[in-house]
Amino acid sequence: MSSLGFRTVGLAVFASAALLSGCGAVPGQRMITPASLQDTGGEFSTEAAQQKQIPITDINLTLLKQMRADQQSMQMSPDVASLFGKPAVYKVGPGDVLQIVVWDHPELAAALGQPTTSSRTGDAMPGFLIDENGDVQFPYAGNLHVAGKDVATIQRELHQRLSKVYQKPEVTVRVASFRNSQVTVDGEVRTPGSQSVTDVPLSLTNAIGLSGGFTTTADRSRVELIRDGKTYPLNLDDMIKHGHNPSDIYLRAGDLLRVNAREDSGVYVMGEVNKPATVLPLRNGSLTLSQAISDGGSFDSNTAAAQQLFVIRNSTSDSPQIYHLDASSPVAMLLANQFELQPKDIVYVGQGGLVRFNRVLNLLLPAINAAVTGVVVAK
């Protein structure tokens, strides 16, 4: 090979080394100064881009104590607290069937007519059907608007009207069929569907029980109650832990109760682990950093740099957070066992500097080989 050929190869290797030296920082390595992101607002502009500082916080005992204190001080939101209380009295509506009895006046029983029919089991009951306007017809009482009223109120109004015809009538009113008010239970329950709201209060836990209970993939920490267009996030396990009984939440007509799947709130494990790109579901709202590393197959002994363990939180928001742990010491894993992850967290394990050097070199080898081949052919 001529001296020109050696100089060409030497220049290629020198360029490779220069490029590698410029990329010498290990990916994910914790910097002394906070990282920065360029934010141009999505538009091209000659003005300087705004700088957003992303702090990198070390995971230590002080941080864990602060997180535990913040969690203990967290109180139930006022919106969720407003869901607890005594059940409301059932109020009838269109489609319900009333059974009205005036004692010692059997002639009024003939007014019951034919039984009402419905596709629901047990709804084929004789009685007085409340029409779409919320009215019911009863002999000698005329047209009576009953929608939105409880049976006690309806009974008093009927007594007042019948008192004009009968002396001290004894009136009894009850709901024979509940067909107006329903709630829907959806998501990770065994038999999702609609349930009738009756005069027996329907609690949140009863509704789930009537739907067959939770499935094996249900996340009890992420139950949503949608009422009047507003969504109330419910963590049932956390409620019980803090002495709040979910059975004290009673459902109303039109409510939608949805139980989310654990996979919808997973944690992503990436980087130098034996099972990269793994999505780990939270176990009823709880998953520690050490559990995530273990379920991700642990560190790759050939490539991982244990001192470069990071947790990226709120990665899609305007204020992401990055936590760092040097997991090269066994003592550090005690900290990892107490660090609670949150849904959508990203756990990233960095790689060693030599590994990155080899990978970049492999990318450049084709160019170097091509240069050598060109020199040989030219010779």
Secondary structure, 3 states (H helix, E strand, C coil): CCHHHHHHHHHHHHHHHHHHHHCCCCCCCCCCCCEEEEECCCCCCCCCCEEEEECEEECCHHHHHHHHHHHHHCCCCHHHHCCECCCCCCCCCCCCEEEEEECCCHHHHHHHCCCCCCCCCCCCCCCEECCCCCEEEECCCEEEECCCCCHHHHHHHHHHHHCCCCCCCCEEEEEEECCCCEEEEEECECCCEEEECCCCCCEHHHHHHHCCCECCCEEEEEEEEEECCEEEEECHHHHHHCCCCHHHEECCCCCEEEEEEHHHHCEEEEECECCCCEEECCECCECEHHHHHHHCCCECCCCEEEEEEEEEECCCCCCCEEEEECCCCHHHHHHHCCCECCCCCEEEEEECHHHHHHHHHHHHHHHHHHHHHHHHHHC
